[in-house]
């Protein structure tokens, strides 16, 4: 088994992000690893229906700035303020794989929710990441 020296911690900034972060920290402590936090803003533009709507670029910029603030707050809670913090925009699955490749990640840590019924048949982020990742993936079970 190889050491995990470069861990990509993927968070959705929900309440569960701290639990996923704690798991990544535990692994990082074992291997003296670097952790990079990643949040992806998946923005789907809405067709403008009038001049009252903000321009798409402005809305996306605001979403990114809000995500950066929340990611910094999470990093502080996890005592990871000195770790690299990335907020990317685009498709969640694509951006996670792209970041893992660019950063030469050894391990991707993300949350995974239990699914029932028809949800089992749908394509979920953690499943796609598991099969497309250039490295190992740890899916932390969330309730």
C-alpha positions in Angstrom: 0.0 0.0 0.0 1.4 3.4 -0.9 1.4 6.4 1.3 -1.1 9.2 0.9 0.9 12.3 0.8 -1.5 14.6 -1.1 -5.2 14.3 -0.1 -8.0 16.1 -1.9 -10.8 16.8 0.5 -14.0 17.4 -1.4 -16.7 19.2 0.5 -20.2 20.4 -0.3 -20.2 22.9 2.6 -23.2 21.1 4.3 -23.2 20.2 8.0 -21.6 16.8 7.0 -18.5 18.5 5.6 -16.9 18.7 9.0 -17.3 14.9 9.5 -15.7 14.2 6.1 -13.0 16.7 6.9 -12.2 15.0 10.3 -11.8 11.7 8.5 -9.4 13.2 6.0 -7.4 14.8 8.8 -7.1 11.4 10.6 -5.7 9.8 7.5 -3.4 12.8 6.9 -2.1 12.5 10.5 -1.1 8.9 9.8 0.9 9.7 6.7 2.0 13.4 7.4 0.0 14.4 4.3 -1.0 17.7 2.8 -4.7 18.4 2.5 -6.3 20.5 -0.2 -9.9 21.5 0.3 -12.1 21.7 -2.7 -15.6 22.9 -3.2 -17.3 23.0 -6.7 -19.9 25.6 -7.5 -22.2 24.0 -10.1 -24.0 27.0 -11.5 -26.7 26.5 -14.0 -27.7 29.8 -15.6 -31.3 30.7 -15.8 -32.7 32.3 -18.9 -33.1 36.0 -18.3 -36.8 36.9 -18.2 -36.3 40.6 -17.6 -33.8 43.3 -16.6 -34.5 42.6 -12.9 -32.2 39.6 -12.9 -28.6 40.0 -12.2 -26.2 39.2 -15.1 -25.1 35.6 -15.0 -21.4 36.5 -14.4 -22.3 38.6 -11.4 -24.5 35.8 -9.9 -21.7 33.2 -10.5 -19.2 35.6 -8.9 -21.3 36.0 -5.8 -21.8 32.3 -5.5 -18.0 31.7 -5.7 -17.3 34.5 -3.2 -19.8 33.0 -0.7 -18.4 29.5 -1.2 -14.8 30.9 -0.6 -16.0 32.4 2.7 -17.7 29.3 3.8 -14.8 27.1 2.8 -12.4 29.3 4.8 -14.8 29.0 7.8 -14.8 25.2 7.5 -11.0 25.1 7.2 -10.7 27.1 10.4 -13.1 24.7 12.2 -11.0 21.8 11.0 -7.7 23.6 12.0 -6.8 23.5 8.3 -6.6 27.3 7.7 -3.0 26.9 6.3 -4.1 24.3 3.8 -4.8 25.1 0.1 -8.5 26.0 -0.4 -10.0 25.8 -3.9 -13.4 26.8 -5.2 -14.0 25.8 -8.8 -16.9 26.3 -11.1 -18.3 23.8 -13.5 -19.6 20.2 -13.4 -18.9 18.7 -10.0 -17.7 15.4 -11.2 -15.5 16.9 -13.9 -13.9 19.5 -11.6 -13.1 16.9 -8.9 -11.3 14.7 -11.4 -9.6 17.6 -13.0 -8.4 18.9 -9.6 -7.2 15.5 -8.5 -5.1 15.2 -11.7 -3.8 18.7 -11.6 -2.8 18.4 -7.9 -1.4 14.8 -8.3 -3.7 13.7 -5.5 -3.0 10.3 -3.9 -6.5 10.1 -2.3 -9.8 11.8 -2.8 -12.0 12.0 0.4 -15.7 12.8 -0.1 -19.0 12.2 1.6 -21.5 9.5 0.4 -25.2 9.4 1.3 -27.1 6.2 1.6 -29.6 5.7 -1.2 -32.9 3.8 -1.4 -35.4 3.0 -4.1 -35.1 4.7 -7.5 -32.1 6.8 -6.2 -30.0 3.6 -6.5 -30.4 3.6 -10.3 -29.3 7.2 -10.8 -25.7 8.3 -11.4 -24.3 9.9 -8.3 -21.1 11.9 -7.9 -19.2 9.5 -5.6 -19.9 6.6 -8.0 -18.6 8.5 -11.0 -15.5 9.7 -9.0 -14.8 6.2 -7.9 -14.6 4.9 -11.5 -12.9 8.0 -13.1 -10.4 9.0 -10.4 -6.7 8.9 -11.0 -6.1 7.8 -7.4 -7.8 6.0 -4.5 -11.2 7.3 -3.2 -12.5 7.3 0.3 -16.3 7.8 0.4 -17.2 8.6 4.0 -20.6 7.2 4.9 -23.1 9.9 5.8 -26.6 9.4 7.2 
